[in-house]
Amino acid sequence: AGMADKASGSANAHVVVARFADALRTLTDNDGMKISELSQIAVEYKALASSIVAVTEKHIAKCLPNCKLWGLYVEDCIIRKDHKVFGPHFARNLFDVFTAMYQVVSREHRAKMDKLLQVWRTPLKDDKFRFGTKESTNQLID
């Protein structure tokens, strides 16, 4: 029974990640409810954190420039709900994701990214940082 359980577990994982990716693709505006739902799914399935993070980063890279910010907001919302699990995962490619995105989005969206970066640089209540360390965001400052 052990092998069957593992097989169905990985099939379920695949389904969860695929559904998460599909839901991300429908995020075409700043829909707070949808962003919150996506982050709730991520936190519920934190065992799949690396896959969920990879799907989110891939979405930000591939979606149209006017939709990228909403993907970053999903990332932010997930991290606010569980920075201990997701912060280190998102920190790995944060610089690449952020800088690639910054080059193609509108001036208005850049201003919102700058604001988000200031939020990220502020310690949480427990003096911890969303991405594990303050240095994670230092390289994003010009």
C-alpha positions as CSV (number, residue, x, y, z in Angstrom):
1,A,0.0,0.0,0.0
2,G,3.0,2.3,0.7
3,M,3.9,2.6,-3.0
4,A,0.3,3.2,-4.1
5,D,0.0,6.0,-1.5
6,K,3.2,7.6,-2.7
7,A,2.0,7.4,-6.3
8,S,-1.3,9.0,-5.6
9,G,0.4,11.6,-3.4
10,S,2.7,12.6,-6.3
11,A,-0.3,12.6,-8.7
12,N,-2.2,14.8,-6.3
13,A,0.8,17.1,-6.0
14,H,1.0,17.4,-9.8
15,V,-2.7,18.3,-9.9
16,V,-2.4,20.9,-7.1
17,V,0.6,22.6,-8.9
18,A,-1.2,22.4,-12.3
19,R,-4.3,24.0,-10.8
20,F,-2.3,26.7,-9.1
21,A,-0.6,27.5,-12.4
22,D,-4.0,27.6,-14.2
23,A,-5.4,30.0,-11.5
24,L,-2.3,32.2,-11.9
25,R,-2.9,32.5,-15.6
26,T,-6.4,33.9,-14.9
27,L,-4.9,36.7,-12.8
28,T,-5.0,39.5,-15.3
29,D,-5.7,42.4,-12.9
30,N,-5.1,43.4,-9.3
31,D,-7.8,41.0,-8.0
32,G,-7.2,40.9,-4.2
33,M,-9.6,38.0,-3.6
34,K,-7.9,35.8,-6.3
35,I,-4.4,36.8,-5.0
36,S,-5.5,35.9,-1.4
37,E,-7.0,32.5,-2.7
38,L,-3.8,31.7,-4.5
39,S,-1.7,32.4,-1.4
40,Q,-4.1,30.3,0.7
41,I,-3.6,27.3,-1.6
42,A,0.2,27.8,-1.5
43,V,0.2,27.8,2.4
44,E,-2.2,24.9,2.5
45,Y,0.2,22.9,0.3
46,K,3.5,24.2,1.8
47,A,5.0,20.7,1.3
48,L,5.0,21.7,-2.4
49,A,6.6,25.0,-1.7
50,S,9.5,24.6,-4.2
51,S,7.1,23.7,-7.1
52,I,4.6,26.5,-6.2
53,V,7.5,29.0,-6.1
54,A,8.8,27.7,-9.5
55,V,5.4,28.0,-11.1
56,T,4.9,31.5,-9.7
57,E,8.4,32.6,-11.0
58,K,7.8,31.0,-14.4
59,H,4.4,32.8,-14.6
60,I,6.0,36.2,-13.8
61,A,8.6,35.5,-16.5
62,K,6.1,34.5,-19.2
63,C,3.0,36.6,-18.7
64,L,2.4,39.9,-20.4
65,P,4.2,42.9,-18.8
66,N,0.9,44.4,-17.6
67,C,0.2,41.2,-15.6
68,K,3.6,40.7,-14.0
69,L,2.9,42.9,-10.9
70,W,0.0,40.8,-9.9
71,G,2.3,37.7,-9.9
72,L,4.7,39.6,-7.6
73,Y,1.7,40.5,-5.4
74,V,0.9,36.7,-5.2
75,E,4.5,36.1,-4.1
76,D,4.3,38.9,-1.5
77,C,0.9,37.5,-0.2
78,I,2.3,34.0,0.1
79,I,5.4,35.3,2.0
80,R,3.3,37.4,4.4
81,K,1.3,34.2,5.3
82,D,4.3,32.0,5.7
83,H,7.7,33.6,5.4
84,K,9.6,30.8,7.2
85,V,8.7,28.2,4.5
86,F,8.4,30.4,1.4
87,G,10.9,33.2,2.0
88,P,14.0,31.1,1.4
89,H,12.5,29.6,-1.7
90,F,11.5,32.9,-3.2
91,A,14.8,34.5,-2.1
92,R,16.8,32.2,-4.4
93,N,15.7,33.9,-7.7
94,L,14.4,37.1,-6.3
95,F,17.1,39.3,-7.9
96,D,16.7,37.7,-11.4
97,V,12.8,37.8,-11.2
98,F,12.7,41.3,-9.9
99,T,15.3,42.8,-12.3
100,A,14.0,41.1,-15.4
101,M,10.5,42.3,-14.6
102,Y,11.6,45.8,-13.8
103,Q,13.0,46.2,-17.3
104,V,9.7,45.5,-19.1
105,V,6.9,46.9,-16.9
106,S,5.4,50.3,-17.1
107,R,6.7,53.3,-15.1
108,E,3.5,53.0,-12.9
109,H,4.2,49.4,-12.2
110,R,7.9,50.1,-11.4
111,A,6.8,52.6,-8.8
112,K,4.6,49.9,-7.2
113,M,7.6,47.5,-7.3
114,D,9.7,50.1,-5.6
115,K,7.0,50.4,-2.8
116,L,6.9,46.7,-2.4
117,L,10.7,46.6,-2.1
118,Q,10.5,49.1,0.7
119,V,8.0,46.9,2.5
120,W,10.2,43.8,2.0
121,R,13.2,45.7,3.5
122,T,11.2,46.4,6.7
123,P,11.6,43.7,9.3
124,L,8.6,41.7,10.4
125,K,7.3,41.9,14.0
126,D,9.7,39.2,15.1
127,D,12.7,41.1,13.6
128,K,12.9,38.5,10.8
129,F,13.0,39.3,7.1
130,R,10.6,38.0,4.6
131,F,13.3,36.4,2.5
132,G,15.4,35.2,5.4
133,T,18.0,38.0,5.5
134,K,18.1,41.7,4.9
135,E,20.8,41.0,2.3
136,S,18.3,39.2,0.1
137,T,16.8,42.5,-0.9
138,N,20.0,44.7,-0.6
139,Q,21.1,43.8,-4.1
140,L,17.9,45.1,-5.5
141,I,18.7,48.7,-4.5
142,D,20.4,50.6,-7.2
